[in-house]
Amino acid sequence: MPQVLLARVNCPSCGNPFQTPVEQVLDVRADPGAKMRVLNGLVNLAVCPQCGVRGTLSLPFLYHDPDKELALVYMPMEAGRDNLERQQAIGKLTSAAMESLPAEERKGYLFQPQVFLTMENMVNKILEEDGVTPEMIEEQKAKAELLQRMLDAASDEVLEAMIKENDAAIDAGFLRLLNMNLEVAQATGQAAGLPRLLAVRNKLIELSSEGRAATVRSDTLEALRTEPTRDKLLELLIGAPDGPTRELLIVFGRPMLDYSFFQNFTSRIESAAGDEERERLTALRKEVLDIRDRLDQETRALYEERSALLRDLLLSDDPEALARRRSQELDQAFLNLLAANLEEARNAGNAEAVASLQAIWDMLLRMMEESLPPEVQFLNRLMAAEDDAEIEGLLQDGREFVTERLIQLMEDAETRVRDEGDLETADRLALVLEKARGMGTLEPAA
């Protein structure tokens, strides 16, 4: 977990003094979310509880990735009066990182961390270690600048002209950047910026080539979900406008790509009107087969890797430390594999295997909850409470979490699960929501 201290801050806007948590050592193995906080500029972000003004504190910290033997120090010039004072601060950070590691991992690279005066240069170094080239960084920077200009557009007319002028630059990566900004704004409570982000996204979907293509892909997939048959899949593949749409259809429709499907495809080719259409469909069938085979090969390789990880976890003397080191591999494929093995062990009546696999499952659930926002963790505890008295006790003890934002979170969750048909969970949420509302004046969302 991140090493956190409290700092006393005077708000530059209203002058209100308050305490705020600050991080000094960010270990991405122990805290996988640390990298995204650094990349998104969310480290040591202070929010005034009185006026809501936000700002990043110019405080030094150490970014540590032990798996890559990477130690980076952010040391802004204002962090020390002179070079000696800055070197002493760096020494304290590296010592703290050393003390958090087992003896066998205390290696020489920590004694000579790379020092950065600007966050931009530190971020570029982290991306470089991930295989992101300077050209890719510049391309991403250009996208970010274009997005900011769109957000600052003086009117809808200016925004629309900007979208049309930059249509070639608005690709899938640009839309992912926009969605990431939306997620960050929601996660950090930046409600004021959400309407503008949503307005820009809506215009991009409406006016840009990539936005319209994304809409077509979404509509195409929805058509397959609504009618998940081989005939519908074949019809959608034949009518798909581009390769990415066809690949998405193949991913979602993979269970239907069997002998019967390709029999129907062959019949469609043989009955095609004209040589040109017959050649197009023949080429399409080959494309579908090639994509299917490639995806199957990638899936087999992925599950073999995840099977090896599961074996390593079961044999490890410290499975949690191993899981944290390899947290990026704990994806949906791994959870599917773990769940399948657990079910198989239960069906076979293998109590020893069930206990071992269940321990891994419980450990992963604890780790996943650590990365959730505090409000979501609090809501999970409320939902797990055994009776009304425990719910009321949790609400009283955690009054600081009972905010307008938590109420909105519960309302959205209740609506979603009720629409999905999970009435028991929806009723439980409604009960918790009623008790939370009954506490009186809510704390404002941070």
LINBELTA-V388290 format. One line per field, one symbol per residue. ss: DSSP state (H for helix, E for strand, L for the rest). phi: phi as a letter, one per 40 degrees, with the letter a starting at -180 (. if undefined). burial: b if it has 9 or more other C-alpha atoms within 8 Angstrom, else e. Layout:
ss = ???
phi = ???
burial = ???
//
This chain:
ss = LLEEEEEEEELLLLLLEEEEEEEEEEELLLLLLHHHHHHLLLLLEEELLLLLLEEELLLLEEEEEHHHLEEEEELLHHHLLLHHHHHHHHHHHHHHHHHLLLHHHLLHHHHHLEEELLHHHHHHHHHHHLLLLHHHHHHHHHHHHHHHHHHLLLLHHHHHHHHHHLHHHLLHHHHHHHHHHHHHHHHLLLHHHHHHHHHHHHHHHHHLHHHHHHHHHHHHHHHHHHLLLHHHHHHHHHHLLLHHHHHHHHHHLHHHLLHHHHHHHHHHHHLLLLHHHHHHHHHHHHHHHHHHHHHHHHHHHHHHHHHHHHHHHHHLLLHHHHHHHLHHHLLHHHHHHHHHHHHHHHHHLLHHHHHHHHHHHHHHHHHHHHLLLHHHHHHHHHHHLLLHHHHHHHHHHLHHHLEHHHHHHHHHHHHHHHHLLLHHHHHHHHHHHHHHHLLLLLELLL
phi = .ccbbbbcbbcccbgccabacbbbbbbcccbdccccccccgbcfcbbcccbgcbacccbcabcbbccbfbbbbcbcdccacacccccccccccccccdccbcdcbcbccccbccbbcbcdccdcccccccgccdccccccccccccccccccdcaccccccccccbdcccbccccccccccccccccbgcccccdcccccccccccbcccccccccccccccccccbcbccccccccccccacdccccccccbdcccbdcccccccccccccchcccccccccccccccccdcccccccccccccccccccccccccbcccccccbccccbcccccccccccccccccgcccccccccccdccccccccdccddccccccccccccadcccccccccbdcccbdccdcdcccccccccccgccccccccccccccccccgcccccc
burial = ebebeeeeeebeeeeeebebbbbbbbbbbbbbebeebbeeebbbbbbbeeeeeeebeebbbbbbbbeebbbbbbbbeebeeeeebbeebbeebbebbbeeeeeeebeebbeebeebbbeebbbbeebbeeebeeeebeeeeebbeebeebbebeeeebbbebbbeebeebeeebbebbeebbeebbeeebeeebeebbebbebbbebbebbbebbebeebbeebeeebebebbbebbeebeeeebbbbbbbebeeebeeebbebbeeebeebeeeebbeebbebbeebeebbeebeeeeeebbeebbeebeebbeeeebeebbbbbbeebeebbbebbeebbeebbeeebeebbebbbebbebeeeeeeeeeeeeebbbebbbebeeeebbbebbeebeebbbbbbbeebbebbbebbeeebeebbbbbbebbebbbeeeebbeee
//
